[in-house]
Amino acid sequence: MQQEAPVHVAQGVTQGLLIKRVNPKYPSKARADRIQGTVILRAVISKDGDVADLSVVSGDPLLVKTATKAVKQWKYRPYLLAGKPVAVNTEIIVNFTLSGG
């Protein structure tokens, strides 16, 4: 049986399917250096809703590792196409913001 290629789905759609989100820990070095920013990841979400494959599109190297570690633990409701769950290809955006002064 041939594996079907993942369907591309917009980030906003997959965000609505998210059922378990693990927030990344702010790296102490990044916090000390006052580094903030966005990490953009490209993900394949399996038809079971697991993050099956993850690659970095952009982001500060100090933030990428912790963002990737957290996102690998995320869980999604399966995306249905014609009533059947399918794997999807999407982007995941993780924002790192320092609070306080």
C-alpha positions as CSV (number, residue, x, y, z in Angstrom):
1,M,0.0,0.0,0.0
2,Q,1.5,3.3,-1.1
3,Q,1.8,6.1,1.5
4,E,0.0,9.2,0.4
5,A,1.8,12.6,0.4
6,P,0.7,14.9,3.2
7,V,-1.9,17.5,2.3
8,H,-0.8,21.1,2.8
9,V,-3.0,22.9,5.4
10,A,-2.7,26.5,6.6
11,Q,-1.3,27.1,10.1
12,G,-4.6,28.6,11.3
13,V,-6.5,25.5,10.4
14,T,-4.1,23.1,12.2
15,Q,-4.1,25.5,15.2
16,G,-7.8,24.8,15.6
17,L,-7.1,21.0,15.7
18,L,-4.5,21.3,18.5
19,I,-5.6,19.4,21.6
20,K,-2.3,19.2,23.5
21,R,0.1,22.1,23.6
22,V,3.4,22.0,25.5
23,N,4.8,25.4,26.0
24,P,8.6,25.7,25.4
25,K,10.8,26.6,28.4
26,Y,12.5,30.0,27.8
27,P,16.2,29.2,27.5
28,S,18.1,30.9,30.4
29,K,20.9,32.1,28.0
30,A,18.3,33.7,25.7
31,R,16.5,35.3,28.7
32,A,19.9,36.7,30.0
33,D,20.7,38.0,26.5
34,R,17.2,39.5,26.2
35,I,16.6,37.5,23.0
36,Q,13.0,37.5,21.8
37,G,11.5,36.3,18.5
38,T,9.6,33.8,16.5
39,V,10.6,30.3,15.5
40,I,8.9,29.0,12.4
41,L,8.8,25.2,12.0
42,R,7.6,23.1,9.1
43,A,5.7,20.1,10.4
44,V,4.1,16.9,9.1
45,I,1.3,15.9,11.3
46,S,0.4,12.2,11.0
47,K,-3.2,11.0,10.4
48,D,-3.1,10.0,14.1
49,G,-2.5,13.6,15.1
50,D,1.2,13.2,16.1
51,V,4.0,15.5,15.0
52,A,5.8,13.1,12.7
53,D,8.4,15.3,11.1
54,L,9.7,18.7,12.0
55,S,12.2,21.0,10.4
56,V,13.3,24.6,11.1
57,V,12.3,27.3,8.7
58,S,13.7,30.2,10.7
59,G,14.4,31.5,14.2
60,D,17.2,32.4,16.6
61,P,19.4,29.3,17.3
62,L,19.1,29.8,21.0
63,L,15.3,29.5,20.7
64,V,15.0,26.8,18.1
65,K,16.0,23.8,20.2
66,T,13.5,24.4,23.0
67,A,10.7,25.3,20.5
68,T,11.4,22.0,18.6
69,K,11.5,19.9,21.8
70,A,8.1,21.4,22.9
71,V,6.3,21.1,19.5
72,K,7.3,17.4,19.2
73,Q,5.0,16.8,22.2
74,W,2.0,18.5,20.7
75,K,-1.0,16.4,19.7
76,Y,-3.7,17.2,17.2
77,R,-7.1,16.0,16.3
78,P,-6.8,14.1,12.9
79,Y,-7.5,16.3,9.9
80,L,-10.3,14.8,7.9
81,L,-10.5,14.8,4.1
82,A,-13.6,13.3,2.6
83,G,-14.3,11.8,6.1
84,K,-10.9,10.1,6.3
85,P,-7.9,11.1,8.5
86,V,-4.9,12.3,6.4
87,A,-1.4,13.4,7.2
88,V,-0.9,17.2,6.8
89,N,2.0,19.5,6.0
90,T,1.9,22.8,7.8
91,E,3.9,25.6,9.5
92,I,4.0,26.0,13.3
93,I,4.9,29.4,14.7
94,V,6.3,29.6,18.3
95,N,6.7,33.1,19.8
96,F,9.1,33.9,22.5
97,T,8.4,37.1,24.4
98,L,10.1,38.4,27.5
99,S,7.7,39.8,30.0
100,G,8.5,42.5,32.5
101,G,11.3,44.9,32.4
